[in-house]
């Protein structure tokens, strides 16, 4: 309950911050949204129509009321509601980020366990070096390398992601390979390093020695005794890495021209579409808060010794 109350408080502070940012736009919110070439009478009419001449406390109360009713604002640049834009593009990003996260988790955990079993061997050192390379590599640079090799030189995959609805990610899977690979490779490096370290700590515990002395097989030791305990820090890491995944998706979607929420964020910043930018900020902030809350609850569930405070 304390964690849930803290999550609500953080969400409230995010709304307050976005409201403050909105009212500190260059030239004022009306001029910034309507455009700097708009005449003064038009700006005054815009201020009156949108209630920007009301007291700030009243405006913030109305802003909170709109958010609680699911109204994220209106994009005058696109002549659409922010809700309509997000309803079209958010599922595409969920498919991209979801697929890359699941792939990174599966490969990263498996690689980390494999390295822990073969500690200080050539294979362990090789995979460690590869993970450091991918961890240090920026998303946009890795994406450009993949495009150069697999799209331009080898002509195996297209240079951009599917351009239609989110269902085209399944009907045109070849277009999703390079964007998913770009996000996954950097995440695999992180998950594998944490899993290797955590698994080595578990291998040194007394209960693992006891299970080994009883003649348990390596597979049983891994899946029944090691994975659950060694995977606990990964749950926290997964929640904390959600902002990195979302920010990485912004760069990746721009590189591959994938029409998801990341590309919308980039275009909104370039086109000064402040209403859309702030609406996306709210959605990403709520996603991060929920992700961290779920990771906290999952942590205490997987390890009853831990009591989240």
Protein Blocks (a to p, Z undefined) as FASTA:
>chain_A
ZZmmmmmmmmmmmmmmmmmmmmmcghijklmmnopkbcfklmmmmmmmnopmbcfklmmm
mmmmmmmnopabjcfklopafklmmmmmmmmmmmmmmmmmmmmmmmmmmmmmmmmmmgoi
aklmmmmmmmmmmmmpcfklmmmmmmmmmmmmnomacfbdcfbdfklmmmmmmlmmmmmm
mmmmmmmmmmmmmmmmmmmmmmmpmklmmmmmnopafklmmmmmmmmmmmmmmmmmmmmm
mmmmmmmmmmmmmmnopacfklmmmmmmmnopaklmmmmmmmmmmmmmmmmmmmmmmmmm
mmmmbccZZ
